[in-house]
Amino acid sequence: MSQSITTNELAKRVVNREETLILDVRNTDEFDDWKIEGDSVEVINEPYFNLLDGLDPVADKLNKDQEIIVVCAKGGSSEMVADLMEEEGFTNVYDLEGGMKAWSEHLEPVKIADLNDGGSLYQFVRLGKGCLSYMAVSENEAAVIDANRMTDIYEQFANEKGVTITHTIDTHLHADHISGGRQLAESTGGTYHLPPKDAGDVTFDYEALEEGNDITVGSTTIKVQPLYSPGHTIGSTSLIIDDQYLLTGDILFVKSIGRPDLAGKADDWVGDLRETLYNRYKELSEDLIVLPAHYSFVEELSDDGSVKARLGDLYQRNEGLQVDDEQAFRSMVTENLPPQPNEYENIRQTNMGKMNPEDEKQREMEIGPNRCAVHG
C-alpha cells in the first residue's frame, strides 16, 4: 500500500517553499483550468486512463527514488496510481488524501500582526482557491471577515485562542465562493454584517455594514472602520483595522484589480471601480497594508505565506492603478475579463439565502479557481 499525505501537510510545504513534485492524474482540461501551484512546486499532468496499462507515459519524467505526490479529483484514482507506481519500483510515492476536492477546502492560518492594545490579526489562506479571509482578535472577542463556508475551522481557531466570535462581516456579496459568514454568526451567537446595497434581495436579517458604523471588537481595541468602496459590487465596503490595515475585499488585489461584471453590471460599475481606486483609496494613508479577499498568482504569497502589500507600493507597481486615461481604464476592465467563476449565479443566489444546496453540491459549485480579478 502506498502512503498518503494530508492537505495540511502539503499546504505547509507549499507555504515553506519546499521542493515538491506532483503527478496530477486528472483529465487535461480539468488540470489546465485549476491545479496545485507554489513557488517550489513542479506539476506533471498525465490523465489516469493513460496509466492503466503501465507507467510508460511518465517513466522518463520521473525518478524512481524521488518523492512524488499523486493527485486526482477526489482521492480514489491517485491511490490506485500510487499503488501501481509502488509495484513498478517507485519507493517514495504518496497520494493526496481527498484529492483536489480536499485541497480546495484547506485553510492555512497566517498571523499578519499584533494589533495595538494586545489584539492580533490573522489571515486564512485558501491555497486551493485563492480566497483570503481574516480574523481580528482582541481580549476575549473576535471578528471574522469574508469567511469561507468551512466555518468549523474558524470556530476551532477561536477556541484555541480562547475567544468568542462576536462579529462576522462580508465586504460584499460574494460570487465565487459560498460565504460562511451568516452560518458562523448563527453558530456562535455573533452578528452578521453585510453592505445594504448588496443586500437588496437577501432573505435574512443582517446588520448594515456602512461607513460611519464602526465595529468594535474587544474593549475598545480594534475599530473596524467601514469605507464605502463600490466597483466589484455596488455595495463593496472596505475595512480599516487599527488605522493600519486596509481590507479591500475584491476591489484591489496585490497584482490586479477587481472585476465589475459578476452581477452583469460591468459598464455601469466600471466608473465606481475607478472612483474607488483612483480617488477614494488615494485619500488614504500610503502606509496602510492592503489585505485583499483573494489572490490569483502564486507569486503574490509573501515569504511567510501571507498575501499583503503597502498601499503606496501598489500605486507604484500594480498595473490596474497606472491607467490615467478614463476610457483606457474602461477598456482595460471590460475587455480583459477572464471567464466567470463556475456556477457564480447559483453561488450569488445561495449567498442571498434564495438557495440552500446540500453540502456536496456546495463543494461542486466551488470547484475551480476564483476568477475575481481583471488581468490586463
C-alpha positions in Angstrom: 0.0 0.0 0.0 1.3 3.5 -0.9 1.5 6.2 1.7 -0.8 9.2 1.8 -0.3 12.9 2.6 -2.9 15.3 4.0 -3.8 18.7 2.6 -2.5 20.1 5.8 1.0 18.6 5.3 1.0 19.6 1.6 0.0 23.2 2.5 2.9 23.6 4.9 5.3 22.5 2.2 3.8 25.0 -0.3 4.0 27.9 2.2 7.5 26.9 3.2 8.6 26.7 -0.4 9.8 23.1 -0.1 10.6 21.3 -3.4 7.5 19.3 -4.2 6.8 17.1 -7.3 3.2 16.4 -8.1 1.8 13.9 -10.6 -1.7 15.2 -11.4 -3.8 12.4 -13.0 -7.0 14.3 -13.7 -8.1 15.0 -17.3 -6.1 17.6 -19.0 -8.9 20.1 -19.3 -9.6 20.0 -15.6 -5.8 20.3 -14.9 -5.5 23.3 -17.3 -8.4 25.1 -15.5 -7.0 24.6 -12.0 -4.1 22.9 -10.3 -1.9 23.0 -7.2 0.7 25.8 -7.5 3.6 27.0 -5.4 6.9 28.6 -5.8 8.8 25.3 -5.5 6.1 23.1 -6.9 6.6 21.2 -10.1 3.5 19.5 -11.6 3.3 16.9 -14.3 -0.1 16.1 -15.7 -0.9 12.6 -17.1 -4.5 11.5 -17.2 -5.3 8.4 -15.1 -6.6 6.4 -18.0 -3.2 6.7 -19.8 -1.6 4.9 -16.9 -3.9 1.9 -16.6 -1.8 -0.2 -18.9 1.5 0.9 -17.5 3.6 3.8 -16.5 5.4 4.3 -19.8 3.8 7.8 -20.4 5.6 9.1 -17.3 8.5 6.8 -16.9 11.1 9.1 -18.5 9.9 12.1 -16.5 10.2 10.6 -13.0 13.0 9.1 -11.0 12.0 6.0 -9.0 13.7 7.3 -5.8 12.3 10.8 -5.8 9.3 11.8 -3.7 6.2 12.1 -5.8 2.7 13.2 -4.6 -0.1 11.8 -6.8 -3.2 13.9 -7.1 -6.7 13.4 -8.6 -10.1 14.9 -8.2 -11.3 13.1 -5.0 -8.5 10.8 -3.9 -9.5 7.4 -5.4 -7.6 7.4 -8.7 -4.5 8.8 -7.2 -4.4 6.0 -4.6 -4.6 3.4 -7.4 -1.9 5.1 -9.4 0.3 5.4 -6.4 -0.1 1.6 -5.8 0.8 0.9 -9.4 3.9 3.0 -9.0 4.9 1.1 -5.9 4.5 -2.1 -7.8 6.8 -0.7 -10.5 9.5 0.0 -8.0 8.9 3.6 -7.1 10.0 3.9 -3.5 8.7 7.3 -2.3 5.1 7.8 -3.5 2.3 9.5 -1.7 -1.3 10.1 -2.7 -3.1 13.3 -1.6 -6.0 12.4 0.7 -9.2 13.7 -0.7 -7.7 15.0 -3.9 -8.3 18.4 -5.3 -11.7 18.5 -3.6 -10.0 18.4 -0.2 -7.3 20.8 -1.4 -10.0 23.3 -2.4 -11.2 23.4 1.2 -8.0 23.7 3.1 -7.4 27.0 5.1 -3.9 27.9 6.2 -3.9 30.5 9.1 -1.1 33.0 9.0 -0.5 35.7 11.6 -0.4 39.1 10.0 0.4 41.3 13.0 -0.1 42.1 16.7 -2.5 45.0 16.9 -2.5 47.9 19.3 -3.6 47.2 22.8 -2.8 43.5 22.6 -5.0 42.3 19.7 -3.9 40.1 16.8 -4.9 39.9 13.1 -4.8 36.6 11.2 -5.2 35.8 7.5 -6.7 32.4 6.4 -5.2 31.5 3.1 -7.3 29.1 1.0 -4.4 27.9 -1.1 -6.6 25.7 -3.4 -8.8 28.6 -4.4 -7.0 31.8 -3.7 -9.6 33.0 -1.2 -8.4 35.1 1.8 -10.4 35.6 5.0 -9.5 37.2 8.2 -9.9 37.0 12.0 -9.3 40.1 14.2 -8.9 39.1 17.8 -9.0 41.4 20.9 -9.4 40.5 24.5 -11.9 37.7 24.5 -13.7 38.6 21.2 -13.1 38.0 17.5 -14.5 39.3 14.2 -14.2 37.1 11.1 -14.2 38.9 7.7 -15.1 37.2 4.4 -15.5 33.7 5.9 -15.5 30.7 3.7 -18.2 28.0 4.2 -15.8 25.7 6.2 -16.9 27.5 9.4 -15.6 24.9 11.8 -12.0 25.9 11.0 -12.7 29.5 12.4 -14.6 28.1 15.4 -11.7 25.8 16.2 -9.2 28.6 15.8 -11.2 30.9 18.1 -11.5 28.1 20.7 -7.7 27.7 20.6 -7.3 31.4 21.2 -9.9 31.4 24.0 -12.1 34.0 22.2 -15.7 34.2 21.1 -16.7 35.2 17.6 -18.9 38.2 18.1 -19.0 39.6 14.6 -18.9 38.1 11.1 -18.5 40.5 8.2 -18.8 40.2 4.4 -17.2 43.0 2.5 -19.6 42.3 -0.4 -22.0 39.7 -1.7 -19.6 37.0 -3.0 -20.0 35.4 -6.4 -17.0 33.0 -6.5 -17.5 31.1 -3.2 -20.2 30.4 -0.7 -19.9 32.7 2.3 -19.8 31.2 5.8 -20.5 34.5 7.5 -24.1 34.0 8.2 -23.7 30.4 9.3 -20.8 31.3 11.5 -22.8 34.1 13.2 -25.7 31.7 13.9 -23.4 29.1 15.3 -21.5 31.5 17.6 -24.3 33.9 18.5 -22.5 36.7 16.7 -23.8 39.5 14.5 -23.6 39.1 10.7 -22.8 42.3 8.8 -23.3 42.9 5.0 -23.4 46.1 2.9 -27.0 47.1 2.4 -26.5 48.0 -1.2 -25.6 44.3 -1.9 -28.4 43.0 0.3 -31.5 44.2 -1.7 -32.5 40.6 -2.5 -31.4 38.7 0.6 -33.9 36.6 2.6 -32.4 37.0 6.0 -31.7 39.6 8.7 -28.3 41.3 8.9 -26.6 44.3 10.4 -25.8 47.0 7.9 -22.1 47.4 7.1 -21.9 51.1 6.4 -19.5 54.0 6.6 -19.8 55.6 10.0 -20.9 52.4 11.7 -17.7 51.4 13.4 -17.5 47.8 14.7 -15.6 47.4 18.0 -14.0 44.0 18.9 -12.9 43.5 22.5 -13.0 46.5 24.8 -12.2 49.4 22.6 -9.1 47.9 21.0 -9.9 47.4 17.3 -12.0 49.8 15.4 -13.2 48.2 12.2 -13.9 51.3 10.2 -16.0 50.6 7.1 -15.2 52.6 3.9 -17.7 52.5 1.1 -15.8 51.4 -2.0 -18.0 50.2 -4.8 -16.8 48.8 -8.1 -16.6 45.0 -7.7 -20.2 45.2 -6.5 -22.3 48.2 -5.9 -22.1 47.6 -2.1 -18.4 46.7 -1.8 -17.2 48.1 1.5 -13.6 48.1 2.7 -12.5 47.9 6.3 -9.7 49.7 8.1 -8.5 47.9 11.2 -6.3 49.7 13.8 -5.6 52.6 11.3 -3.0 50.2 9.8 -4.7 47.5 7.7 -7.0 48.1 4.7 -9.1 45.1 4.0 -10.1 45.7 0.3 -12.4 42.8 -0.3 -12.4 42.2 -4.1 -11.7 45.8 -5.1 -7.9 45.8 -5.0 -5.5 42.9 -5.1 -1.7 42.7 -4.9 -1.2 42.2 -8.6 -4.6 43.2 -10.1 -7.9 44.9 -9.5 -11.5 43.6 -9.0 -13.8 42.8 -11.9 -17.1 44.7 -12.0 -19.2 42.3 -14.0 -20.3 39.5 -11.7 -23.8 40.9 -11.4 -23.9 41.7 -15.1 -23.1 45.4 -14.5 -19.6 45.9 -15.9 -20.4 49.0 -17.9 -22.4 50.5 -15.0 -19.9 49.7 -12.3 -16.6 50.4 -14.0 -16.9 54.1 -13.1 -17.5 53.2 -9.4 -14.4 51.0 -9.6 -12.3 53.8 -11.0 -13.6 56.3 -8.4 -12.7 53.9 -5.6 -9.3 53.0 -6.8 -8.2 56.4 -8.2 -9.9 58.7 -5.7 -11.2 57.2 -2.5 -8.2 55.0 -1.8 -5.8 57.8 -2.9 -7.0 59.8 0.0 -6.0 57.1 2.5 -2.5 56.8 4.1 0.0 55.2 1.7 1.3 53.3 4.7 -1.9 51.2 5.1 -1.2 47.5 4.5 -3.6 46.2 1.8 -5.2 42.8 2.7 -7.4 41.6 -0.1 -10.1 38.9 -0.2 -8.4 37.0 -3.0 -5.2 36.4 -4.9 -4.7 35.0 -8.4 -1.0 34.3 -8.7 1.3 32.2 -6.5 3.9 34.9 -6.6 1.5 37.1 -4.5 2.3 34.9 -1.5 4.9 36.6 0.8 7.8 34.6 2.3 5.6 33.9 5.4 2.8 32.6 3.3 0.6 35.7 3.6 -0.8 38.0 0.9 -0.3 41.7 1.6 1.2 44.9 0.3 1.6 48.5 1.3 -0.9 50.7 -0.5 1.7 53.2 -1.6 3.7 50.4 -3.2 0.7 49.2 -5.1 0.2 52.7 -6.6 3.7 52.3 -8.0 3.6 48.8 -9.4 0.0 47.4 -9.7 -0.8 47.8 -13.4 -4.5 48.3 -12.7 -3.6 51.6 -10.8 -1.5 53.0 -13.6 -4.1 53.9 -16.2 -4.6 57.7 -16.2 -7.0 57.8 -19.2 -10.6 57.0 -18.1 -11.5 55.5 -21.5 -8.4 53.3 -21.5 -9.2 52.2 -18.0 -12.8 51.3 -19.0 -11.5 49.3 -22.0 -8.9 47.5 -19.8 -11.5 46.5 -17.3 -14.3 45.4 -19.7 -12.1 43.7 -22.3 -9.7 41.7 -20.0 -12.3 39.8 -18.1 -11.5 36.1 -17.5 -14.3 33.5 -17.7 -16.8 34.0 -15.0 -16.5 31.7 -11.9 -18.1 28.3 -12.2 -21.8 28.5 -11.1 -21.3 32.1 -10.0 -25.0 32.9 -10.4 -26.0 30.0 -8.2 -23.3 31.0 -5.6 -24.8 34.5 -5.5 -28.3 33.1 -5.0 -27.0 30.9 -2.2 -25.3 33.8 -0.6 -28.6 35.7 -0.8 -30.4 32.9 1.0 -32.5 32.1 -2.0 -31.0 28.6 -2.5 -29.8 26.1 0.1 -27.8 23.4 -1.7 -26.7 20.2 0.1 -23.1 20.2 1.3 -21.9 18.0 -1.5 -23.5 20.3 -4.1 -21.9 23.4 -2.4 -18.5 21.7 -2.8 -19.1 21.1 -6.5 -20.3 24.7 -7.1 -17.0 26.0 -5.8 -14.6 23.7 -7.7 -12.1 25.7 -9.8 -10.2 29.0 -9.4 -11.8 32.2 -8.1 -11.5 34.5 -11.1 -12.4 37.7 -9.3 -9.7 39.8 -10.9 -9.2 41.7 -14.1 -5.9 40.6 -15.8 -4.6 43.3 -18.1 
